[in-house]
Amino acid sequence: MKINRDNTPSEGPRKDDRKSSANQPGEIRRTRQEQPAQQEFVDEYEEPGEEDEEDRPRRRFPFGLLVLVIILALVAFGGWKVMQFYGEVDGRGELGEEKTITIEQGTSVAGISQVLKENGIIEYDWLFKLYTKYSGKGNNLQYGDFELRPGMPYNDILHELSYQKVKRKTIQITFPEGYTSVAIAQRMEENGLCSAEEFLACANGEDGSDFSQYTFWNEIPDTEGCLMKSEGYLFPDTYEFYLDDTVYNYVDTFYREFDAKTSGLWDTIRSKGTTMNDVVILASFIQEEAGLPEEDAKVSACFHNRLESSDPAWADHRLESNASSYITNDADNNYLWNSPTAEYYGWPEAGAIPEEVLAAYDTYRISGLPAGAISNPGYAAIEAALNPDEDFMAQGYYFFVTGNPNGEYPGQYFYAKTADEHYQNCVKAGWA
């Protein structure tokens, strides 16, 4: 039996007695000694029922923390993958055993990537394909057998794949300045590289071939009546071709050289307010009418005066060149009559140059430049078309003639300012 603070006997502990009894040391000691009594005190509490459990607040799971953990995990995983990809591109440290990898002719970059993955050289074919594409090194890849090792840096792999390991047969061909596109195509066919029709279809973009990587190609106008887009841009030179290459690569060889040779002229072209296409067309006439570096600029001056002068005698600004005219004289090197182009289209056999062709190319009929170039000029003629002899222009020269090979002045050039002077020069040159 416990004692209340007012000494009144009590039958058992009450809830409000616990606090008061805790303030008296004596009572505390007895409670520790009388373990059964304390057990009896604890036993008097009722176990919480279902209603009590429902009343207690439930602990909610911290979903914000879960999201944070997930984000951190993704970031960590992403960082790990990025480092893994970087290690793949930059090389994986210790290289594996050397393997011989065979790349078949005509295999695409995607196919090469797959071969490298299958042979364990790389782990991610898609990554190698993307790297090759955006590094700009995909155009140089060759076919053949290559010695590669797993774990090599991508740059080292591409370097190895860019050098032909199988000796490919080549052929060297020289294309003189002034050759037409048809003549070039025919020479390619004669050397067994491709047919003339295949070459011209590719060079003119008729088969869907695209050379828009070159500025000049994008600026060639779609002029009505132009016979060949390629005329004037197949740069004449000596080239070495693979016998087993594609037609596109053959054509691209010429265009790449033209682009390289003329790249330094663009600023002058822009500053003079002209176009590369007009320069090339005029250069093709200079090539046919002169073709000598020491005479090109003077002939160019005569043509410029005809096209630009305010002289009433040249008010129509006609080029008046026998190299492209209605004249059907076999002695003249006439693009429309006795050139490989005329023969290719069958005009001599038909007995006449088609009217629509004359309307686009006859320099005695039309004002200004014709619809297209008449040959593929060399650099000297192109440069002269852009930079004529200023003194000759200022002095008013309009005419020129070369000495008859069988005359007293073979190959010599005579220049004149008037038609009468020109006639006298023709007599002197052995043509009258």
C-alpha positions in Angstrom: 0.0 0.0 0.0 1.3 3.5 -0.9 1.1 6.7 1.1 -0.3 9.8 -0.4 1.1 13.2 0.4 -1.8 13.8 2.8 -1.1 10.4 4.5 -4.4 9.0 3.3 -4.3 5.3 2.6 -4.7 4.4 -1.1 -5.6 1.1 -2.7 -3.1 1.5 -5.5 -1.1 4.0 -7.6 -2.9 6.7 -9.4 -1.6 8.4 -12.5 -1.3 11.7 -10.8 0.8 10.2 -8.0 3.8 9.4 -10.2 5.1 12.9 -10.4 4.7 13.6 -6.7 6.4 10.4 -5.6 9.3 11.1 -7.9 10.1 14.1 -5.7 10.8 12.0 -2.6 14.0 10.1 -2.5 12.8 7.5 -0.1 10.0 6.5 -2.3 12.4 6.2 -5.2 14.6 3.8 -3.3 11.6 1.6 -2.3 10.4 1.5 -5.9 13.8 0.2 -7.1 13.8 -2.4 -4.4 10.3 -3.6 -4.9 10.5 -4.8 -8.4 7.2 -6.7 -8.3 5.4 -3.6 -7.2 6.8 -1.5 -10.1 5.9 -4.3 -12.5 2.4 -4.2 -11.1 2.4 -0.4 -11.7 3.4 -0.9 -15.3 0.8 -3.7 -15.8 -2.0 -1.4 -14.9 -1.6 0.6 -18.2 -3.7 -0.6 -21.0 -2.3 -1.5 -24.4 -3.3 1.0 -27.1 -6.2 -0.1 -29.2 -6.9 0.2 -32.8 -8.5 3.5 -32.3 -5.4 4.9 -30.6 -3.2 3.7 -33.5 -5.4 5.5 -36.0 -5.2 8.7 -34.1 -1.4 8.7 -34.0 0.2 10.7 -37.0 1.9 8.5 -39.6 5.5 9.1 -40.7 5.7 10.1 -44.4 8.6 8.9 -46.6 10.8 11.9 -47.7 10.2 11.7 -51.5 12.3 14.9 -52.1 15.3 13.1 -50.7 14.6 10.1 -53.0 14.5 12.4 -56.1 17.7 14.0 -55.0 19.4 10.7 -54.6 18.2 9.6 -58.0 19.4 12.8 -59.6 22.8 12.4 -58.0 23.0 8.8 -59.1 22.2 9.8 -62.7 24.7 12.6 -62.7 27.3 10.2 -61.3 26.4 7.6 -63.9 26.5 10.1 -66.7 29.8 11.5 -65.6 31.2 7.9 -65.5 29.9 7.2 -69.0 31.3 10.4 -70.4 34.7 9.5 -68.9 34.3 6.1 -70.4 33.5 7.5 -73.9 36.4 10.0 -73.6 38.7 7.1 -72.7 37.5 5.3 -75.7 38.2 8.2 -78.1 41.5 9.1 -76.4 42.8 5.6 -76.0 42.4 3.1 -73.2 45.9 3.1 -71.9 47.5 -0.3 -72.4 47.0 -1.5 -76.0 45.9 -5.0 -76.9 47.5 -7.4 -79.2 47.9 -6.3 -82.8 45.4 -7.6 -85.3 45.1 -7.5 -89.1 41.8 -5.8 -90.1 40.5 -6.0 -93.6 38.4 -3.2 -95.0 36.8 -4.1 -98.3 36.7 -1.6 -101.2 33.6 0.6 -101.1 32.9 0.1 -97.4 31.1 3.0 -95.8 32.2 4.7 -92.5 29.4 2.9 -90.8 30.6 -0.4 -92.2 34.2 0.3 -91.2 33.0 1.1 -87.6 31.2 -2.2 -87.5 34.3 -4.1 -88.7 36.4 -2.4 -86.0 33.9 -3.2 -83.3 33.6 -6.9 -84.4 37.3 -7.2 -84.2 37.5 -5.6 -80.8 39.5 -2.6 -81.9 36.8 -0.2 -80.6 33.9 -0.7 -78.2 31.3 1.7 -79.6 30.8 1.7 -83.3 28.3 4.6 -83.2 30.8 6.7 -81.3 33.5 6.0 -83.9 31.2 6.8 -86.7 30.2 10.2 -85.2 33.8 11.1 -84.4 34.9 10.3 -87.9 32.1 12.4 -89.4 32.6 15.5 -87.3 36.4 15.3 -87.4 36.2 15.6 -91.2 38.5 12.6 -91.7 36.0 10.3 -93.3 36.8 11.2 -96.9 40.4 9.9 -96.6 39.7 6.4 -95.5 41.1 3.7 -97.7 40.5 0.0 -98.2 42.9 -2.9 -97.7 44.6 -4.7 -94.8 45.6 -2.6 -91.7 47.5 -3.5 -88.5 45.5 -2.2 -85.6 45.4 -2.8 -81.8 42.5 -2.7 -79.4 42.5 0.5 -77.3 44.1 2.7 -79.9 43.1 6.4 -79.9 40.6 7.2 -82.6 43.0 9.6 -84.2 45.6 6.9 -84.5 43.1 4.5 -86.0 41.9 7.1 -88.6 45.6 7.9 -89.4 46.3 4.2 -90.2 43.1 3.8 -92.2 44.0 6.9 -94.3 47.0 5.3 -95.9 46.6 2.7 -98.6 48.2 -0.6 -97.5 47.4 -2.3 -100.8 49.3 -1.1 -103.8 46.7 0.3 -106.1 47.4 0.6 -109.8 47.5 4.2 -111.1 47.7 6.0 -114.4 49.0 9.4 -115.2 47.2 11.6 -117.7 48.0 15.1 -119.0 45.1 17.4 -120.0 46.4 20.4 -122.0 45.0 23.9 -121.4 42.0 24.6 -123.6 40.6 21.1 -123.6 36.9 21.0 -123.6 34.9 19.0 -121.0 34.0 16.5 -123.8 37.6 16.1 -124.8 38.6 15.5 -121.1 35.8 12.9 -120.7 36.9 11.2 -123.9 40.5 11.0 -122.7 39.3 9.4 -119.4 37.4 6.8 -121.4 40.4 6.1 -123.7 42.4 5.3 -120.6 39.9 2.9 -119.3 38.8 4.9 -116.2 35.1 5.4 -117.1 32.9 6.1 -120.0 32.7 9.7 -121.4 29.0 9.7 -120.7 29.5 8.7 -117.0 32.1 11.4 -116.6 30.0 14.2 -118.1 26.9 13.2 -116.2 28.8 13.4 -113.0 30.7 16.6 -113.9 27.6 18.4 -114.8 25.6 17.1 -111.8 23.1 15.4 -114.0 23.4 12.1 -112.1 22.8 13.8 -108.8 26.5 14.4 -108.0 26.9 17.3 -105.6 30.1 19.4 -105.4 28.6 22.1 -103.2 31.7 21.9 -101.0 33.2 24.3 -103.5 32.2 28.0 -103.6 32.6 28.2 -107.3 30.1 25.4 -107.9 27.4 27.1 -105.9 27.9 30.3 -107.8 27.6 28.8 -111.3 24.3 30.3 -112.6 21.7 28.2 -114.3 22.0 30.2 -117.5 19.5 29.3 -120.2 21.2 27.6 -123.2 24.4 26.6 -121.3 25.6 23.4 -122.7 27.7 22.1 -119.8 28.0 23.3 -116.3 31.4 21.8 -116.0 32.9 23.7 -118.9 35.7 26.0 -117.7 36.1 24.3 -114.3 37.8 21.0 -115.1 41.2 22.4 -114.4 43.8 21.3 -117.0 46.9 19.7 -115.5 48.7 16.3 -115.2 46.9 14.0 -112.8 47.5 10.5 -111.4 44.3 8.5 -111.0 43.6 5.1 -109.4 42.4 2.7 -112.0 39.7 1.4 -109.6 38.4 4.7 -108.3 34.9 6.1 -108.6 33.7 8.5 -111.3 32.9 11.1 -108.6 36.5 11.0 -107.3 37.8 11.4 -110.8 35.7 14.5 -111.4 36.4 15.8 -107.9 40.2 15.7 -108.7 39.7 18.4 -111.3 37.4 20.5 -109.2 39.6 20.3 -106.2 42.5 21.6 -108.2 40.5 24.4 -109.7 39.4 25.4 -106.3 42.9 25.4 -105.0 44.4 27.3 -107.9 41.7 30.1 -107.9 41.2 30.5 -104.2 43.4 33.6 -104.1 41.3 35.4 -106.8 38.0 35.8 -104.8 38.8 39.1 -103.1 39.7 40.7 -106.5 36.6 39.2 -108.1 34.4 40.7 -105.3 36.1 44.1 -105.4 35.7 44.4 -109.1 32.0 43.6 -109.0 32.3 40.6 -111.3 31.7 36.8 -110.8 33.9 33.8 -111.1 31.7 32.5 -113.8 32.2 35.6 -116.0 35.9 35.4 -115.4 36.0 31.8 -116.5 33.9 32.3 -119.6 36.2 35.2 -120.8 39.3 33.2 -119.8 38.2 30.4 -122.1 38.2 32.8 -125.0 41.6 34.2 -124.0 42.9 30.6 -123.8 41.6 29.9 -127.4 42.7 33.2 -128.9 46.0 33.6 -127.2 47.1 30.9 -124.8 50.5 32.6 -124.2 51.2 34.2 -120.8 53.0 37.1 -122.4 49.9 37.8 -124.7 47.0 36.8 -122.5 46.7 40.2 -120.7 46.8 42.1 -124.0 44.1 39.9 -125.6 42.1 40.3 -122.5 42.4 44.1 -122.8 40.9 43.9 -126.3 38.0 41.8 -125.2 37.3 44.1 -122.2 37.2 47.1 -124.5 34.7 45.4 -126.7 32.5 44.5 -123.8 32.8 47.7 -121.8 33.8 50.6 -124.1 31.6 53.6 -124.7 32.9 53.8 -128.3 29.8 53.9 -130.6 31.4 51.4 -132.9 31.2 48.9 -130.1 27.8 49.9 -128.7 26.5 46.3 -129.0 29.4 45.0 -126.9 29.8 41.9 -128.9 32.8 39.7 -128.2 33.1 38.7 -132.0 35.4 35.7 -131.6 35.7 33.1 -134.2 36.3 30.6 -131.4 32.5 30.5 -130.9 30.5 31.8 -133.9 28.3 30.9 -136.8 31.3 30.5 -139.1 31.6 27.0 -140.3 35.2 27.1 -141.4 37.3 24.0 -140.5 40.4 26.2 -140.4 39.0 27.9 -137.3 39.0 26.3 -133.9 35.3 26.8 -133.5 33.6 25.4 -130.3 30.3 25.2 -132.2 31.6 23.6 -135.4 34.7 21.5 -135.3 35.5 21.0 -131.6 35.0 17.7 -129.7 31.9 19.3 -128.2 30.3 19.9 -131.7 31.2 16.4 -132.7 29.8 14.9 -129.5 26.5 16.6 -130.2 26.6 15.7 -133.9 26.3 19.2 -135.3 28.7 18.8 -138.2 26.9 15.7 -139.3 23.6 17.5 -139.1 25.0 20.1 -141.5 24.3 23.1 -139.4 24.7 24.5 -135.9 21.3 24.4 -134.1 19.6 27.8 -133.9 19.1 27.6 -130.1 22.8 27.0 -129.7 23.7 30.0 -131.9 21.4 32.1 -129.9 23.3 31.2 -126.7 26.9 31.1 -128.1 27.3 33.0 -131.3 29.6 35.9 -130.3 28.8 37.8 -133.5 25.1 37.8 -132.7 24.8 38.2 -128.9 25.9 41.1 -126.7 28.2 40.3 -123.8 29.4 36.9 -122.9 27.9 33.7 -124.2 25.9 31.2 -122.0 29.0 29.3 -120.9 32.7 28.8 -121.3 34.1 27.2 -124.5 37.0 25.3 -123.0 38.8 24.7 -119.7 41.5 27.5 -119.4 44.7 27.4 -117.5 45.5 29.8 -114.6 47.3 32.4 -116.7 44.2 32.9 -118.9 42.0 33.1 -115.8 44.2 35.6 -114.1 44.4 37.7 -117.3 40.6 37.7 -117.7 40.4 39.3 -114.3 43.4 41.6 -114.7 43.7 42.8 -118.4 46.6 45.0 -119.5 45.4 48.5 -118.3 47.7 50.4 -120.7 46.3 48.5 -123.7 42.8 49.2 -122.5 43.5 52.9 -122.0 45.1 53.2 -125.5 42.0 51.8 -127.1 43.0 48.5 -128.6 40.1 46.3 -129.9 41.7 44.0 -132.5 44.4 41.3 -132.6 45.6 38.7 -135.1 48.3 36.1 -135.0 50.8 35.4 -137.8 50.0 32.6 -140.2 52.2 29.5 -139.4 53.2 29.4 -143.1 53.7 33.1 -143.4 56.5 35.6 -142.6 55.5 36.1 -139.0 54.3 32.8 -137.7 52.7 33.0 -134.3 53.4 36.7 -133.9 50.7 38.9 -132.4 49.5 42.1 -134.1 47.2 44.6 -132.3 45.1 47.4 -133.7 42.7 50.1 -132.6 40.6 50.4 -135.7 39.1 48.0 -138.3 41.4 49.5 -141.0 44.5 48.9 -138.9 43.3 45.4 -138.2 42.9 44.7 -141.9 46.5 45.8 -142.6 47.7 43.6 -139.8 45.8 40.6 -141.3 47.6 41.2 -144.6 50.9 41.4 -142.8 50.2 38.3 -140.8 49.6 36.4 -144.0 45.8 35.9 -143.7 44.5 38.3 -146.4 
